[in-house]
Amino acid sequence: MSQLEKIYGVHAVEALLRHHPKRVKQIWLAEGRSDPRVQTLIELANENRVQVGQAERREMDAWVEGVHQGVVADVSPSQVWGEAMLDELLDRTEGAPLLLVLDGVTDPHNLGACLRSADAAGALAVIVPKDKSATLTPVVRKIACGAAEVIPLVAVTNLARTLEKLQQRGLWVVGTAGEAEVSLYDQDLTGPTILIMGAEGKGMRRLTREHCDYLVNLPMAGSVSSLNVSVATGVCLFEAQRQRRVKAAVAAKKA
């Protein structure tokens, strides 16, 4: 059991059962919980021959740090992809890929929220540096609401070198910076794009900035000077999605 990790929350556990059932070794449900959402989990567990047990809520509270919603799973360790995974993903991707880079985001809540937004906006993968960056943890999986089980998280040793390789494959690197002169909404994000979000409070590192083809800012209309990195990430990703939908609709009309 010591080699397993505990994942908690209805969405995170359900996503594991749907996408990576072999990783789930046991599911624990709080005594007395029998609502429809739990019944779905039980059915998925039965389909995949995963054992389901019951435990007291107080006992489950001691297992995890966070709101477990009466659902905890013992699973095999999290998988973070290596750099080679990027080539495999790009080789089998049609159209213009959208990649998200988080340059030194260390807060697990922000990483979880960014994974959730990246999946919802159709990003191909999320890239982080191996050092000084949050990685997959039960907290990240809970905040991601299942997205951590679907969208690849790729940890790279040298982010600048990875960006160079991706640029050689025809991707354009767009970094976010408050002092940038071009607005996010004026930047073309419909081509093969790498969107870079900097660390909380510090922004992008110097080497990362130097590898950007374009720098954009998020226009701020109020009194605050910046947004939380996960919120800003959502804004940027969905602007890219909006532009791509418009371009596809125009192309469809012309066809």
C-alpha positions in Angstrom: 0.0 0.0 0.0 2.9 2.3 0.7 3.8 2.3 -3.1 0.3 3.6 -3.9 -1.0 7.1 -3.7 -4.5 8.3 -2.7 -6.5 10.3 -5.3 -9.7 11.8 -4.0 -12.8 13.6 -5.2 -15.6 12.3 -7.4 -14.4 13.8 -10.7 -10.8 12.8 -10.3 -11.6 9.2 -9.4 -14.2 8.9 -12.1 -11.7 10.1 -14.7 -9.2 7.6 -13.6 -11.7 4.8 -13.9 -12.7 5.9 -17.4 -9.2 6.6 -18.8 -6.7 4.6 -16.7 -8.7 1.9 -14.9 -5.6 -0.4 -14.5 -4.1 2.2 -12.2 -6.9 2.0 -9.7 -6.4 -0.7 -7.1 -9.2 0.1 -4.7 -12.0 2.6 -4.2 -13.1 3.7 -0.7 -16.6 5.3 -0.2 -17.8 7.1 2.9 -20.3 5.0 4.9 -23.8 6.0 4.0 -23.1 7.6 0.7 -25.3 6.1 -2.1 -26.2 9.0 -4.4 -26.3 8.6 -8.2 -22.7 9.9 -8.6 -21.4 7.2 -6.4 -23.5 4.6 -8.2 -21.7 5.6 -11.4 -18.4 5.0 -9.7 -19.5 1.7 -8.4 -20.6 0.6 -11.9 -17.3 1.7 -13.4 -15.4 -0.1 -10.7 -17.4 -3.3 -11.3 -16.8 -3.1 -15.0 -13.1 -2.9 -14.4 -13.0 -5.4 -11.5 -11.8 -2.7 -9.0 -12.6 -3.5 -5.4 -14.9 -1.1 -3.6 -14.8 -0.7 0.2 -16.4 1.6 2.8 -14.7 3.7 5.5 -15.7 6.2 8.1 -15.5 9.9 7.0 -13.2 10.7 9.9 -10.8 8.0 8.8 -10.9 9.3 5.3 -10.2 12.8 6.5 -6.9 11.6 7.9 -5.9 10.0 4.6 -5.9 13.2 2.5 -5.5 16.9 2.8 -8.5 18.4 1.2 -12.3 17.8 0.6 -12.5 14.2 -0.5 -16.3 14.2 -1.0 -16.5 10.8 0.5 -14.5 9.2 -2.4 -10.9 8.1 -2.2 -9.0 5.7 -4.5 -5.7 3.9 -4.0 -3.9 4.1 -7.3 -0.5 3.4 -8.8 1.9 6.4 -8.9 1.2 9.4 -11.1 2.8 9.5 -14.5 4.5 12.6 -15.8 5.6 12.4 -19.4 9.1 13.0 -20.7 10.2 15.2 -23.6 10.0 12.3 -26.1 6.2 12.3 -25.6 6.0 15.7 -27.3 7.3 14.3 -30.6 4.9 11.4 -30.5 1.9 13.7 -29.8 2.9 16.1 -32.6 3.5 13.3 -35.1 -0.1 12.1 -34.7 -1.8 15.4 -34.5 -3.6 16.9 -37.4 -4.2 20.6 -37.8 -2.5 23.4 -35.7 -1.5 22.1 -32.3 -1.9 24.3 -29.2 0.6 23.7 -26.4 0.6 25.4 -22.9 3.9 26.1 -21.1 3.9 27.0 -17.4 7.3 28.5 -16.7 7.9 27.9 -13.0 4.3 27.7 -11.6 4.8 26.2 -8.2 1.3 26.3 -6.6 -0.5 22.9 -7.0 -3.9 24.7 -7.0 -2.8 26.8 -10.0 -1.4 23.8 -11.8 -4.6 21.9 -11.3 -6.7 24.8 -12.6 -4.4 25.3 -15.6 -4.7 21.6 -16.5 -8.5 21.9 -16.3 -8.5 24.9 -18.6 -6.0 23.4 -21.0 -8.1 20.3 -21.5 -11.3 22.3 -21.9 -9.7 24.6 -24.5 -8.4 21.7 -26.5 -4.7 22.1 -25.8 -2.5 19.1 -26.8 -0.3 19.1 -23.7 1.0 21.1 -20.8 4.7 21.5 -20.5 6.6 22.4 -17.3 10.3 22.5 -16.3 11.3 19.6 -14.1 12.9 21.9 -11.5 11.0 24.5 -9.4 7.6 23.6 -10.7 4.5 21.9 -9.3 3.9 18.4 -10.5 1.1 15.8 -10.3 -0.1 15.3 -6.8 -3.5 14.3 -5.3 -4.2 18.0 -4.7 -3.5 18.8 -8.4 -5.7 16.0 -9.5 -8.6 17.1 -7.3 -8.4 20.7 -8.5 -8.1 19.5 -12.2 -11.5 17.7 -11.9 -10.4 14.8 -14.1 -8.3 16.8 -16.6 -5.1 15.5 -15.1 -6.0 12.0 -16.3 -6.6 13.2 -19.8 -4.2 15.9 -20.9 -0.5 15.0 -20.8 1.8 16.8 -18.3 5.3 16.9 -19.8 8.3 17.7 -17.6 11.4 18.8 -19.5 15.0 19.2 -18.2 15.8 22.3 -20.3 12.8 24.4 -21.3 14.7 26.8 -23.6 16.1 23.8 -25.6 12.6 22.3 -25.8 11.2 25.5 -27.2 14.0 25.6 -29.8 13.1 22.1 -30.9 9.4 22.9 -31.1 10.1 26.1 -33.1 12.1 23.9 -35.6 8.9 21.9 -36.0 7.1 25.0 -37.1 5.4 26.1 -33.8 5.3 29.8 -32.9 6.1 30.8 -29.3 3.8 33.4 -27.7 4.7 34.6 -24.2 2.6 36.7 -21.9 4.1 39.8 -20.3 2.5 42.8 -18.7 4.8 45.3 -20.5 4.2 43.8 -24.0 2.8 46.3 -26.5 0.6 43.8 -28.4 -2.8 42.8 -26.9 -3.6 39.1 -26.7 -6.7 39.9 -28.8 -4.6 41.3 -31.6 -2.3 38.3 -31.8 -3.0 35.5 -34.3 -3.3 32.3 -32.3 -4.7 30.1 -35.1 -1.5 28.6 -36.2 0.7 26.0 -34.4 1.1 27.8 -31.1 3.0 27.4 -27.9 1.4 29.7 -25.2 3.7 30.5 -22.3 2.5 31.7 -18.9 5.1 32.9 -16.4 5.4 32.0 -12.7 3.2 33.6 -10.0 4.4 37.1 -9.4 7.7 36.7 -11.3 6.5 36.1 -14.9 8.7 34.3 -17.4 12.4 33.7 -16.8 14.9 35.6 -19.0 15.9 32.6 -21.2 12.3 31.7 -21.8 11.4 35.2 -22.8 14.3 35.3 -25.3 12.8 32.3 -27.0 9.5 33.9 -27.6 8.5 34.9 -31.2 5.8 37.2 -29.8 5.0 38.8 -26.5 1.4 39.8 -25.6 -0.4 41.4 -22.8 -3.9 41.0 -21.3 -5.6 44.4 -21.4 -6.7 45.3 -17.8 -9.6 47.7 -17.6 -9.9 47.8 -13.7 -7.6 48.9 -10.9 -5.7 45.6 -10.5 -2.5 45.2 -12.5 -2.6 41.5 -13.1 -4.6 38.3 -12.8 -3.9 35.0 -11.0 -1.9 32.8 -13.4 -4.6 30.2 -13.6 -7.2 32.8 -14.5 -4.9 34.4 -17.1 -4.2 31.0 -18.5 -7.9 30.4 -19.0 -8.4 33.7 -20.7 -5.5 33.1 -23.1 -6.4 29.5 -24.0 -10.0 30.3 -24.7 -9.0 33.3 -26.9 -7.0 30.9 -28.9 -10.0 28.6 -29.1 -12.3 31.4 -30.1 -10.0 32.5 -32.9 -9.7 28.9 -34.2 -13.5 28.5 -34.2 -13.9 31.7 -36.1 -11.3 30.7 -38.7 -12.9 27.2 -39.1 -16.3 28.8 -39.6 -15.0 31.2 -42.2 -13.3 28.3 -44.0 -16.5 26.2 -43.9 -18.5 29.0 -45.5 -16.0 29.4 -48.3 -15.9 25.6 -49.0 
